[in-house]
Amino acid sequence: MSIMDVEQGWNGDWYLMGFAPQKPEVPEPTTEEKVQALELSTGLTRAVRELVLADNSGVSDYVRAKAQEIEALANPLRGGPAESAQAETQKEEGQ
């Protein structure tokens, strides 16, 4: 038996120096994947967002903000501007 240089891999196992496996890199999710994840976690599908962002919808500011956040991500996927038209209208009304 001889003394050797070792290193600990990302999985907690020990390896000879230079042979420890590297942690696999997880790719950044695409914009479409981000939109899908937000829709699943919030329940705000495109149709529901249209209702939420309509005038006098009566939803809370939090729900409206979430819907606007998802729309801002989804609009460029549909070939639209990054900011939704409803969000721009509300900014003008608030001024």
N, C-alpha and C positions, 0 to 999 in steps of 0.2 A: 504494500500500500504506500502511496506517496501523497504528499501535500500538493494540492492543485488550487488554482484560483477559481472561485465560483462566483456566480451572481444569481440573484433571485429574479425569476420571471414574473410577468404581470399576473400570472395565475397562481402565484405563491410557491411554485416548485423551484427547486434549485438546479442549476445547470452549470456546465463548464463555462468559464469566461468566454463570451462571444457567441454562445450558442443558445442563449435564452430567447424564447420566442417574443416577438414584439406584439403589443396589443393591437388587435385589428382596428383600423380607423373606420368609424361609422360616418358615412357621407352625410353632408348637410341635407335635410329634407328639401325637396323642390317646393316651389310656391304652391303648386297644386296639392301636394301632400299636406302642406301647412293648412290650406283652406279646408281640405277634407277632415283633418284632425280637429280643427276648430268647430266645424259644423257638427261633427260627432259629439264633441264634448259639451257643446252649448245647446244643440238641437235647433240652431238657427240656420236652416237650409235656405237656399236662395228665395224660395217662395215666402217663407216665414220672414226673412229679412225685408222683403218688399213690403209686407204688411207692417212690420215694426217701424220701418223708416217712413211710412206714409204719414201725412199730416194728421194731427189729432188721434194718433194711435193709442195714446194713454199709457204707453209703457214707461218703465223707469229709465232714468238717465243711464244707469249701468247697462241695461239691456240694449238701449239705443247705441251706446258707445261700443259695445261688443259687436253689434250688427254692422256699424260703420267700420270697425277694425277689419272684419272679415270682408266686407265689400271693397275696402281699399286694397286688400290682397287679391281679391277675385277679379276686379275690373280689368286689370291689365291682361289677365288670361283670356278675357272675352274681347280684347281689343279696345277697351275703354280707358279712360284716364285712371290714374292711381287713386284718386279721391272720388268718392261717389258724388253724384249730383245732389242727393239729399243732404249730404254733409255740407256741401257748399251753400245750399239754400239756407240751412239752419245757421251757418256762420253769418250770412248776410242779415238774417232776421235778428240775431243777437247783437248786432252793432248799433 
